[in-house]
Amino acid sequence: MRGRGFGRLLLNRCLEAASRRGAREHYTAAL
């Protein structure tokens, strides 16, 4: 159970950092 919460927190952190950095550019680059 704890691992799940940790994973979700990590994912949220990654998404937040990505959106701040400019996820749109990263997303289009990936596509």
QUIJOBEL-V998164 format. One line per field, one symbol per residue. burial: I if it has 9 or more other ideal C-beta (glycine too) atoms within 8 Angstrom, else O. A space follows every 50 residues. Layout:
BEGIN
burial = ???
END
This chain:
BEGIN
burial = OOOOOOOOOOOOOOIOOIOOOOIOOIOOOOO
END
